[in-house]
Structures are given as C-alpha cells and as structure tokens.
C-alpha cells in the first residue's frame, strides 16, 4: 500500500530563532498575518511559501531566496538521511485541563493518483490554489512545508514507536512558538526502526488530513516530469504521518456566517426550522458545551441572531432527518452534522446549496464562536450557525467510501509548522 522513506532534511541553522522564522501553512495565513511574519525576520519561511511579488516574479523571488539561504548557511542539510518525529504540545481552544500532545512521523511519501486507493482524500480542491502551488514547485524544486496524513493504528503500535523515539535521546530542537505551542523534533536514523515504521505503513492506506491541494499539485508535478511511479525525487512528497490512535489528534469545527438573508425569512426562521428541529434559547457557553458533548446520532447546532441571543438547534428525529436529506447523499455522509446543516438548513431553509458554497459572498467561515457573535451583533452578517466537532473517524469512513465532505468540514489542530523541516527535490 503506502510507501514512506527517509530523506536528507534541510533545516534552519542551529542559531536561528525558530519561533520567528517558522509559521503555519500557506493556506491558513491572512495577508495581515503574512505581512507580520515577513516583518518578523528576513529569513521567515513565509517569504518562501507566500513570496513577495506578483505571478512569476513572486515564484522567482522564492527560488532566489531558497538558493541564497542555502548558500549562505541560513539553511543547512542534515548529515545523513533519516525520518523525524515531531511532538507538538498545545492547548485545545475551549477545552479545560492539561495540555495535549500530538506526535507525527516526518518522511517522504510516495505519490499515487487517488485512483490507486493508496492515498485517500476527504475534500474537494480548487483549481486556482493548485495552479499557484504548481508554479511555486516548478520554480523552487522544493518542499517548504509538509502535508499531514493519518494511518490506522488499532493496537497503537505506530504511535508507541514514535513515543519511544522521544524517550531515547534529547530532541534536536525544542522551542515555544509565538502562539504558545511547544515544538520538539527527533531524528530516527536507526535502520531497524526506520524499516519497522516503513513496514507498518506498507500494509495500510493513508488518509490526507491537511494538504489536499499540495498533494494533488505534487502528483501533477511528478506526472509533468515523467517521474510518477519511479524512484526519482519528484515521485515523493514531504509528509507528516499521524496515528488515528494519537490522543492529541484534534479536529476543530468551522462555523458558518450568513448574510443577505431575505427579510421575510429573518422573521420566520424558527417556523422554517420547526418541522425538523427544536430551537431553545441558551447562553452561548451552554450552546458550545452542548456542541462539544453532542452524540454523533444527535445532530445539534448553535444559532446566533443579531440580538446577540444564542439558540440550541436539536434534531427532533434522526429518521426524519434522514428522510429529508436528498437520496443521492451517500451513507458515509448522511449522518454527519456538517452534511445535515448543509442540506437541511443552508440549502433547504436559507437558499445556499452546496454547489454555491465555494463561490457565494453570502457565506463566510470562522472557527471562533465569539468572533461569530461579534460579527453578527455588528450587522456584518444576519446569523451564525455553530457546529460541533466532526469525529476523526468520519475522515476515514468518508475517504474509504471514495466520497468527499462538504467544504470546510475539517480543521485539524494545531497546524503543522512550515519551515521546521524542508526538502530539496533537486
């Protein structure tokens, strides 16, 4: 099935301020965040993944920086090929208690077309981001950031091997980023351990968690170079593999904000929901608590109106919901809250079909419920719809079924750090 390999990593020199130069992936950075990162350091990874300049000038600028930083010693190649274990210690937003930790194995992943059913997606991609990433890849011949994939690990053996690697020796690096998250990195160079990890993955498919656009771009790049299926460097991609058994594997919800709702519907919204849902006014904290603890077979949403009032919206009957969902929605998607919200609230009630969600200006997204409340009370939007957590297992189930989730269904937290470990394709 899947194939992973060690590689010779390129990393910032030991005297680098890693908290200043690393950053989240390109696709979660706003322009203001990008600018702040670039201003923080002349060697910021953001200058590579979101380079200065328009079009070809920007891609050429990234290539020039990449070559210059390597030549000047800002970036150094590790002495020998290896795999790497990364550990991120973080606090989950809205969750009380001790910080969580998530482990990942950084290696090369052999690229496969989705049709091979080796690397499995769970979301749609858009052509414009893929064209951008392909142009950057052509110009730089490098992976500046890793995608994130998941592997089934029923007995916890894969996770246990990664955990053991963190106990054997001190980390190569250990720092706290500006957001308070702690990042540690270890080399796995022992041939027996490397072979064991590769053999474990070889029996299983892997599931893309984050990085669909970059994965598909890399497949296109390998095909363009005539390298797909070969042992050439273009046939592989920088990847961080995480166990489904990892206790720090967290999926955060993404809430929906709606504007330009017809005035008649604003005054009759509850009546339109009444046949399928109970609507009960609650405090926002109580709504969020209910969403966090909602069962998979008890679809529940939050609703915020311009008054600032929050409501808990709970399905009356699972069978009634199932009957109302279009017949062509596949079984792997029918029970997900995000699917029910899309078809039975956004489409059926608010006139926002799934086909329009990628392009309409009526719909926006936020992962912060307080931000949603603020933007609705300030009349930027007419209402907010709050979602609970999508079960991590749903990613596996949907991927195995060969389906994709509605847009903005998953947000794995925390994001991998771009620039922590990089790779020259050559």
C-alpha positions in Angstrom: 0.0 0.0 0.0 1.6 3.3 1.1 5.4 3.7 1.0 7.5 6.0 3.2 11.2 6.7 3.0 13.9 8.5 5.0 15.4 11.6 3.4 18.1 14.2 3.9 16.3 17.1 5.5 17.1 20.8 5.2 16.7 22.8 8.4 17.4 26.3 9.7 20.9 26.6 11.2 21.2 26.0 15.0 21.4 29.7 15.8 18.1 30.5 14.1 15.2 31.9 16.1 12.7 29.2 15.1 9.8 30.9 16.8 10.4 33.9 14.4 11.1 32.0 11.2 8.6 29.1 11.1 4.9 29.6 10.5 1.6 27.9 9.9 0.8 26.6 6.3 0.3 29.0 3.5 -3.5 28.4 3.2 -4.4 29.5 6.7 -2.5 32.8 6.7 -4.3 36.0 6.0 -2.5 38.8 4.3 -2.1 40.7 7.6 -0.6 37.5 9.2 1.7 37.0 6.2 2.9 40.6 6.4 3.6 40.3 10.2 5.6 37.1 9.7 7.7 38.6 6.9 8.4 41.7 9.1 9.5 39.4 11.9 12.6 38.0 10.2 14.4 38.4 6.9 14.6 34.6 6.9 10.9 33.9 7.5 9.5 30.8 5.9 6.5 32.9 4.9 8.8 34.6 2.4 9.2 31.2 0.6 5.6 29.8 0.8 3.9 33.2 0.1 6.7 35.2 -1.7 6.8 38.9 -2.4 5.9 39.8 -6.0 3.1 39.1 -8.4 2.9 36.0 -10.5 6.1 34.7 -11.9 8.1 37.4 -10.1 7.0 36.0 -6.8 7.9 32.4 -7.7 11.3 33.6 -8.9 11.8 35.5 -5.7 11.1 32.4 -3.6 13.6 30.4 -5.7 16.3 33.1 -5.3 15.8 33.2 -1.5 15.9 29.4 -1.2 19.1 29.2 -3.1 20.7 32.2 -1.3 19.8 31.0 2.2 21.3 27.6 1.5 24.4 29.1 0.0 24.9 31.5 3.0 24.3 28.9 5.7 20.9 30.1 6.8 19.7 26.7 5.9 21.8 23.5 6.3 21.4 19.9 5.1 21.4 17.2 7.8 24.5 15.0 7.6 22.6 11.8 6.7 19.1 10.7 5.6 16.6 9.9 8.3 13.0 10.1 9.4 11.9 12.6 12.1 9.5 12.5 15.0 7.8 15.8 15.9 5.9 16.4 19.1 3.6 19.4 19.5 2.3 20.4 22.9 -0.7 22.6 22.8 -4.0 23.7 24.4 -7.2 22.9 22.6 -9.4 26.0 22.3 -12.4 25.8 24.6 -11.1 22.7 26.4 -10.1 22.8 30.0 -7.4 20.6 31.6 -3.8 19.7 30.9 -2.2 20.5 27.5 -2.4 17.8 24.8 0.5 16.4 22.8 0.5 15.1 19.2 3.2 13.0 17.6 4.0 12.8 13.9 6.5 11.0 11.7 8.1 13.2 9.0 9.3 11.2 6.0 8.8 11.1 2.3 5.6 9.6 1.0 5.3 8.0 -2.4 2.8 9.8 -4.6 -0.1 7.9 -6.1 -3.1 9.0 -8.1 -6.3 8.8 -6.0 -7.5 6.0 -8.3 -4.8 3.7 -6.8 -6.7 3.9 -3.4 -3.4 4.2 -1.6 -3.5 7.9 -0.5 -7.2 8.8 0.1 -8.7 12.3 0.2 -11.8 13.6 2.0 -12.3 17.0 0.5 -12.7 18.8 -2.8 -9.9 21.0 -4.2 -10.0 24.2 -6.2 -8.0 24.8 -9.4 -6.6 28.3 -8.5 -4.7 27.2 -5.4 -3.3 24.2 -7.2 -2.1 26.3 -10.1 -0.3 28.6 -7.6 1.4 25.8 -5.7 2.4 24.1 -9.0 4.1 27.3 -10.2 5.9 27.6 -6.9 7.0 24.0 -7.1 8.3 24.4 -10.6 10.3 27.5 -9.6 11.9 26.1 -6.4 12.0 22.3 -6.8 11.5 22.1 -3.0 9.0 21.2 -0.3 9.0 24.0 2.3 6.1 22.5 4.3 4.8 19.1 5.0 1.3 17.8 4.4 -0.4 15.8 7.1 -1.8 12.3 6.7 -3.3 9.7 9.0 -2.8 6.0 9.4 -5.0 3.4 11.1 -3.2 2.1 14.2 -5.7 -0.2 16.0 -3.2 -1.6 18.6 -1.3 1.7 19.0 2.0 0.1 17.7 2.8 3.0 15.4 2.1 5.6 18.0 4.1 3.6 20.5 7.2 3.5 18.3 7.0 7.3 17.8 6.6 7.8 21.6 9.6 5.6 22.3 11.8 7.6 19.9 11.1 10.7 22.0 12.3 8.9 25.1 15.6 7.6 23.7 17.6 10.8 23.3 17.2 14.6 23.7 15.5 16.4 20.9 17.3 18.1 18.0 15.3 21.2 18.7 12.9 22.4 21.4 11.2 25.8 21.3 7.9 27.6 22.0 6.3 29.4 19.2 4.6 32.8 19.4 1.2 31.1 19.9 2.4 29.2 23.0 2.7 25.8 21.3 5.8 23.8 22.1 7.6 22.0 19.2 10.2 19.3 19.6 12.0 17.3 16.9 14.0 14.0 17.0 15.9 12.1 14.3 15.0 8.5 13.6 18.1 7.1 11.9 18.3 3.6 13.3 17.8 1.3 10.3 15.8 -1.3 12.2 13.3 1.4 13.5 13.1 3.0 10.1 12.4 -0.4 8.4 9.8 -1.2 11.1 7.9 2.1 10.5 8.0 1.6 6.8 6.8 -1.9 7.0 3.9 -0.9 9.3 2.7 1.7 6.8 3.2 -0.6 3.8 0.2 -2.7 5.0 -2.2 0.3 5.0 -3.6 3.2 3.0 -3.0 6.7 4.4 -5.6 9.4 4.6 -5.0 13.1 3.8 -5.8 15.3 6.8 -4.3 18.6 5.6 -2.7 19.4 2.3 -5.0 18.1 -0.4 -4.0 21.0 -2.8 -0.3 20.4 -2.2 -0.7 16.6 -2.7 -2.6 16.9 -6.0 -0.1 19.6 -7.1 2.8 17.2 -6.4 1.1 14.4 -8.3 0.7 16.8 -11.3 4.4 17.8 -11.0 5.6 14.2 -10.9 3.5 13.4 -14.0 4.8 16.5 -15.7 8.4 15.3 -15.1 7.6 11.8 -16.1 8.5 10.6 -12.6 5.3 9.2 -11.2 5.8 5.5 -10.2 9.6 5.8 -10.4 12.3 6.2 -7.7 13.1 9.8 -8.8 12.8 12.5 -6.1 9.7 14.0 -7.9 7.8 10.9 -7.1 7.7 11.6 -3.4 6.4 14.4 -1.1 7.3 15.7 2.3 4.7 14.2 4.7 3.9 14.0 8.4 2.1 10.8 9.4 -0.1 10.8 12.5 -1.7 7.8 14.1 -5.5 7.7 14.4 -4.8 6.4 17.9 -2.9 9.6 18.9 -4.7 11.1 22.0 -3.7 14.6 20.7 -5.4 14.2 17.4 -7.9 17.1 17.4 -10.5 18.3 14.8 -12.0 21.7 15.4 -15.3 22.8 14.0 -15.7 25.6 11.4 -18.8 27.8 11.9 -20.9 29.3 9.2 -21.8 33.0 8.9 -24.7 34.0 6.6 -25.6 37.4 5.1 -28.2 38.8 2.6 -31.0 36.7 4.1 -34.4 37.7 2.7 -36.2 39.9 5.2 -39.3 37.7 5.3 -37.1 34.7 6.2 -35.4 36.6 9.0 -38.7 36.9 10.8 -39.9 33.3 10.1 -36.7 31.4 10.5 -37.8 29.4 13.5 -41.0 28.3 11.7 -39.0 27.1 8.8 -36.8 25.0 11.2 -39.7 23.7 13.3 -40.6 20.6 11.3 -37.2 19.0 11.9 -35.6 20.8 14.8 -36.3 22.0 18.3 -35.0 25.5 18.9 -34.2 26.5 22.5 -32.6 29.8 23.7 -29.5 29.2 25.8 -26.4 31.1 26.8 -23.6 30.9 24.2 -21.4 29.0 26.7 -24.2 26.4 27.2 -24.6 26.0 23.5 -20.9 25.5 23.0 -20.8 23.0 25.8 -23.7 21.1 24.2 -22.0 21.1 20.9 -18.8 19.7 22.4 -20.6 16.8 24.0 -23.2 16.1 21.4 -23.5 12.4 20.3 -22.9 11.5 16.7 -26.6 10.4 16.3 -28.0 13.5 18.0 -27.4 16.3 15.4 -27.2 19.7 17.2 -26.2 23.2 16.0 -25.9 26.6 17.5 -27.6 29.6 16.1 -26.7 33.3 16.8 -29.0 36.2 15.8 -28.4 39.9 15.6 -29.9 40.4 19.0 -26.9 38.5 20.4 -29.2 35.7 21.6 -27.9 32.2 21.1 -30.0 29.1 20.5 -29.5 25.4 20.6 -31.0 23.7 17.5 -31.5 20.0 18.0 -32.9 17.4 15.7 -36.3 16.0 16.6 -35.9 12.7 14.9 -32.9 11.0 13.2 -35.2 9.1 10.9 -37.0 12.3 9.9 -33.7 14.0 9.1 -32.5 11.0 7.0 -35.8 11.1 5.1 -35.3 14.8 4.4 -31.7 14.6 3.1 -31.5 14.1 -0.7 -31.5 10.5 -1.7 -28.2 10.8 -3.6 -26.2 11.8 -0.5 -24.1 8.6 0.3 -24.3 6.7 3.6 -20.9 7.8 4.8 -22.0 11.5 4.7 -25.7 11.3 5.7 -25.2 11.2 9.5 -22.6 14.0 9.7 -23.7 17.2 11.4 -21.9 19.2 8.6 -23.9 17.4 5.9 -27.2 17.8 7.8 -26.5 21.5 8.3 -25.7 22.0 4.6 -28.7 20.2 3.2 -31.4 20.9 5.7 -30.5 24.4 6.9 -28.2 26.2 4.5 -29.8 24.8 1.3 -33.4 23.9 2.3 -34.0 27.0 4.6 -31.5 29.7 3.6 -31.2 29.0 -0.1 -27.4 28.2 -0.1 -26.9 24.9 -2.0 -23.6 23.1 -1.7 -22.8 24.0 -5.3 -22.7 27.7 -4.4 -20.7 27.5 -1.1 -17.3 27.8 -2.8 -18.1 31.0 -4.7 -21.0 32.8 -2.9 -20.4 36.0 -1.0 -23.3 35.2 1.2 -21.4 32.7 3.2 -18.2 33.1 5.3 -16.4 30.9 7.9 -14.9 31.3 11.3 -13.5 28.9 13.9 -14.2 31.3 16.8 -17.7 31.4 18.3 -17.0 34.7 20.0 -15.9 36.1 16.6 -19.2 34.8 15.1 -21.2 36.6 17.9 -19.3 39.8 17.3 -19.8 39.9 13.6 -23.5 39.1 13.8 -24.2 41.7 16.5 -22.3 44.3 14.4 -24.6 43.5 11.4 -21.8 42.2 9.2 -23.9 39.0 9.0 -27.5 38.1 9.6 -26.8 35.0 11.6 -24.2 32.4 12.6 -24.6 28.7 12.6 -22.2 26.9 15.0 -21.0 23.3 14.5 -19.7 20.7 16.9 -16.6 18.6 16.3 -16.6 16.3 13.3 -15.4 12.8 14.6 -11.9 12.0 13.4 -13.2 8.6 12.4 -15.5 10.2 9.9 -12.5 11.3 7.8 -11.5 7.6 7.5 -15.1 6.5 6.7 -15.7 9.1 4.1 -12.3 8.5 2.5 -12.8 4.7 2.4 -16.1 5.2 0.7 -14.5 7.3 -2.0 -16.5 10.4 -1.1 -15.7 13.9 0.0 -17.1 16.1 2.7 -18.8 19.4 2.3 -16.5 22.4 2.2 -14.9 23.5 5.5 -15.7 20.3 7.3 -12.4 19.6 8.9 -9.8 21.7 10.6 -7.0 19.6 12.2 -5.5 21.5 15.1 -2.8 22.5 15.6 -1.4 23.0 12.1 2.0 21.7 11.2 4.8 24.3 11.2 6.1 25.3 7.8 9.9 25.5 7.7 10.5 23.1 10.6 11.8 20.5 8.2 12.3 21.2 4.4 13.4 19.2 1.4 15.2 19.8 -1.8 13.7 17.8 -4.7 16.8 18.5 -6.9 
